[in-house]
Amino acid sequence: MPRPPGSAASAASLSSRVFGKLAAAAAERRARGEVVHALSVGDTYKEPLAAARAEAQRSEEHPGLHRYAPVQGEPALLDTIAERLAARGHAVPVERIQVTAGATSGLSVVASALLDPGDEVLLPAPYWPLIRGIIAGRGGVPVEVPLWPALDDAAAVEAALEAAVTPRTTALYVNSPHNPTGAVLSPAVADVFARVATRHDLWLVCDECYEDVHFEGDAPAPLLARAELHERAVAAHTVSKGYGLAGIRVGWVHGPASVMRAIRGVQTFQTYCAARPMQHAARAALLGGDAFLAECRRDYARAGAKVADALGIARPRGGTFVFFDATPQLEAGEDDCLPFLGRCLDAGVLLTPGASCGKDYARWVRLCFTTVKPAALDDALARLAPLMR
């Protein structure tokens, strides 16, 4: 039991920065006026739809704009979310939708509602860096299951997941389109996730943050739409990625009625409600943002292809990242990618170490291709070119 000045054991592995030393060094360089292209955080250079911007939300149009919103969310936004889910093949009653302060908060709420301390969560790796801490911060045990680069091998994926299941396993996390690899689950691998969750009576936590950022044809069918998963799938969504609204911190989660009461209760005690003005902004994006999404998909696909071709790796099928093995770029005696990332920073490019996405990926690197404008991305790739071999 922690006493002053100690803190909880569950907080020991958490940090406000997933790669603090590199970020601090980049900040020092910027302060000296040096160019640093930050291809590390999954954001966008694009300004959002005009109607969805913060300055477009006005008190005269939304009475009570600065008061608390209902805990569940603004009724108009909830209705719009339900309509959008139904249009994508997964009808969800409004009462089973909870607006959250972004998907990060939403997944934290879900973890608190589903996990007891000691419960294990299968965490396919590499993974979004924050999800491990969200699980651990609840007292859960993230069980890393390395699946990359063999993610398309359904038999291997199933064997790896099965080998990781124990009597304490409570949930299986899935993210597609995928951060950090840019992959999209094939139907065969999606079948594997569904089978493993059903076979072992697990919660399936579906991270749908990149659902709008796909590059090949129609949107991939979400796992959560499968009838056999309706009573075990809980999903998190956001307007951060597709709509360029990461700063407004609005997302939503939904799941079976059996767990939504708990989720709403946790939401009440974590953040109470999402910011009311920003909920109106999110609704404006959902209602009027289809052309914006199409533009983003076109431009992001072009950027992703350019980066992949420059690195000599497969082009991403969605999302805003590529993930590459930097082993060929390491020098004698270097065991991980950090010295290479230091050389990248010396060249003016900040990248993310793969170890933040899983302990088995210390030699890998994550690069975001949407955070800077095309001309800056071209400059970043030109700066990286001499370091690639």
N, C-alpha and C positions, 0 to 999 in steps of 0.2 A: 504494500500500500504506500503510494508516494506521499511524502511529507515535504514541507518547504526545506530547501529550495528545489526539490526534485519534481519531476513531471511524470505523467502517466507513461507506462511502458509502451502503450499503443501509439504514442506520439513520437517515440524516439526515432523512428525511421522517416519522419515527415520533414520536409523542408519547403521554404517559400520559393526556392529555386531548384530546378532539377539538374542544372549544370552551372552552379553559381560562379566558379572561378572564371570560366570562359565569358559568361555574361558580364562579370565585373571588369574583366580586361577589355571587352568590347566597349563598355561605357567609358572607360578611361581614354580609349582611342578617339571616341566621338568627341569627348570633352576637349581633346587637343586639335579638333578640326579634321581628323582623318576620316576617310570614307570607310564605312563598315556596312556592308549589305547583310542585313539580318535575315537569313533564310532558315530561321530556327523555329519560330512560332507560327502556328497555323492560322494566319489572319489574311487579309486581302488589302490590296492597294485601292480597290474600287470603292467609291462612295455609294451608299445604298440608294434605293429608289427614293425619290424626293419626298413622297408622301409618308415614308417610313422613318425619316430622319427625326432626330430629337426636336429640332426647332419647328417641325411641322405640327407638333402636338400642342393644341391651344386650349386654354381654359374655356373660352366661349363655345367651343365645339364639344367639349367633354366636361360638363359640370362636375364639380368635385374632383377635378383632375389630381389634386395634391393630397387627397385623403387616402386612408388605407383602402386598398382594394379588397374584395372578398377573398378569403383564404384560398378558396378553390381557383379563383381567377375571375377576370372580367367576363360576364355572361356572353357578351358579343364575341370575344376572343374564343371562348370555349365552343360556341356554336360553329365558328369558322374552322377551328381545329377538327371538330367532329366531321364537318363536311369534307375537309381535305383528306382525312383518313378514309372516309367512305369512298371517295373518288379514287383512292389508291388500292381499293379492294379489301379494306379492313374496317368494317363499320364498328364504331365504339360508341356506346351511349355516353352522353355528356357527363353523367354522374360518375363515370369511370375515368375521367380525365382530370389531371391536376396540373395547373400552371406552376412553374418553379422559376427560381432566379437563375436561369440558364441550365443547360444540361449537366454541368458539373455539380451544381447544387442538387439537381434532380436525381442524379445517380447516387449522391451522398444520402439523400432522403430514402432512396430505394434500399441502399445498403443498411441503413438504420432500421428500416421496416422489416427486412428479410433475414438479417444475420444476428445471431448471438455470438458473443466472444468465443473464439475457438472454432467457429464454423469455417469450413474451407470453401473457397471459390476457385474453380478451374479457370485459369487466366491464360488463354492462348497467347503465345509470344511470337514475335514482338507485339507490344501493346501500346496504347495511348499512355504516356507516362503518368498521368494523374490517377488512373484507375487503381493502380496498386496501392497508392496511399489512401484512397477512399476506402478500400477494403480494410487495410491495416488500421486505419484510424478508428474504425468501428470495433476493432478487436478481432476482426476476421483474419483468416490466413489465406493470402493469395498464393495459389499453387501454380507456378509458371509451367506451361506446357509448350515447349518450343515447336512450332509448326512450320516456320519459314526456313528455307525457300521451297519446301515440299508441300505447300498449301493445296495444290491441285491434286495431290495423291490421296484420294478419299480413303483408301484402305490404311495408309500410313497415319492419316489424321485420326481415324477411328481407333486404331491401336494405341496411339499416344494418349488420347483422351481416356480411353478405358484403363490404361495402366496408371493413370493419375487419380482415379476415383478411389475414395476410402469411405468408411462409415461416417466420417465427419463432413463429406462433401455435400454442400447445400445448394450450390448454384453454379451455372456455367455462363461465362460472359462471351458475347459475340459482337463484333463490330465490322460492318460491311456496308458500303465501301470502306476500306480499311486504312486506319491510321496506325502505323506509319508507311505501309508498303504500297498503297495505291491499288491493292488487289480487290477484286469482287468475288465473293464466294460462288463457286460453280454450283449448279443444282445438285450434283452428287455430294459435294462437301456440305452443302446446306442440309441435305438428307442426314448426313452423319451427325451434325449438331442436334437435329431434331430427335434422332434415334437415341443418342446418348442421354439427352435430357429426359426423354420419356422412359427409357429403360431403367434409369436410376432414380426416377421421381425427383428431378432437380428443377429448381427455378431456372429459367432461361432469361438472362438479362441482356436485352437487345439494345445496343448503342446505335441509334439511327442518325447520328449527327451529320453524316455525309450523304444521306439518302438522296439529296437533290443534286449532288455533284458526281454524276456518272457520265462517261464519255462514249459509250457504245450503244446506240439504239435506245430503246425504252428503259425506264427505271427497272433495276432488278427487283424481282418479287421478294418482299420482306418475309423473313422467317415467321414473324409474329402473325402473319395473315393465315397461317396453316391452321386448319380447324383443330387438329390434335394438340396444338400448343396453346389454345386460347385460355386454358385454365392454369398455365404455368409460365407464360411469357409476360414479362414486364418490359416496357420499352421507354427509352428516353429520346426526345427530339429537341431541336433547337432552330432558331432563325440565325444563329451565329455564322454558319458556314456558307450555305447557299445564298443567303440574302445579304451578306456583308454587314451583319449587325451584332458582331461579337460584343461590342461595348454596351449594348442595352441590357444584357443579361436576362433574356427571356427564353424559357424552354418549357417543355411539358412532359409528363410521364403518364402512362396509362397501363392498366393491367386488369386482371380478373377482379370481380367484386369482392372476393374473399380477402384481398390484400389492400384495396384502395382506402378502406377506412383507416388502416394503420398508416398508410402513406400520407393521408391527409393530416392525421394526428402529428406525425413527425414533422411535416411541413410547418404546421402551426408553431411548433416550438423551435424550429431551426431559423426560418426567416420570416415567418408569419405569412407574408405575401410577396409576390414579385411587384416591382415598381409599377404603379398604375399608369403613368404616362407612357412608359415603355411597352406595356401590354397593348396600348392603342397603336403604337408604332409597329409592333409585331403583327397585329391584325391587318394593318395597311399593307405590309409586305406580303402576307399570305393572299390577300385579296387582289392585289395589283401587280405582283412580282413575277408573273410567268415569263414575260419578255426579258426581264432582268436575269432570271435563272438561265434562260436559253443563251443569253450573251455570255454569262459566266462560264457555262459549260463549254462553249466554243473557245473562249479565250484561255480558259484553264487547260483544256485539252491540248491546245497549241503549245502552251508554256511547258506542260508536263512532257510532251513529246520532245521538245527542244532540249530539255534537261536530260531526259533519258538517253537521247541520241548522243549528247555530248559525253555522258558518262559510260556509254556502251552497255546499257542495261535495258530490260524490257520496259516499254512505255506503260505508264499507269493507266488503269481502267476506270479510275475514279479517285475522289478525294483531292487533297492538295499537297501530297508528299510523295517523294521517292525514298527508297531505303536501299543503300548499296554497301557491299562488302569492301572495306578500305584496305584489306590485307595487302594488295599489290602496291599500295601507296606507303606502307610502313617501311621503316629503315631497320637495319640490323639491330637486334636487341629491344625493339619496341613490341610490347605485348598487347597493347590496345590502341584505339584510334586517337587518344588524347594528344600525343605529339603531332600527329597529322593535322588535327583540328587547330592546334596552335599555329602550324604553318599556314593553314587556311586563313586564320585570323590575321596573321602577319600580312597576308595578301589582300585583306580587306573583306573577308567573307566569314560570317558567323554561322556555324552549323551545329546540329545537336548530336551528342555522342549516343551511339546505339545502346549503350548500357542503360540509359534512362528508359529504354523500351524493353528491357529484359536482360538478366544476368548472362545469358548465353550469347549476347550480341555486342560484346565489348569492342570488336573490330569493325562494327558496322556504323553507318552514319545516316542520319535522317536529314533530308533537305526539303524545305517548303518552297514551292515554285510559284506561289500566288501572293506572297507578302510584299513584293516590290514590283514596280511597273516594268513592262517589257524591256525598255532600254536599260534599266538598272539590272535586270536579270541577265541581259546579254553581257553587260560589263562584269557581273559577278562570275559568269561562266568563263569569260576571257581571263579573269584573274586566277581562276582555279585550274585552267588548262595546263599551265606549266607544272602543276603539282600532280597531275594524273599520269599514270604510266601503266 
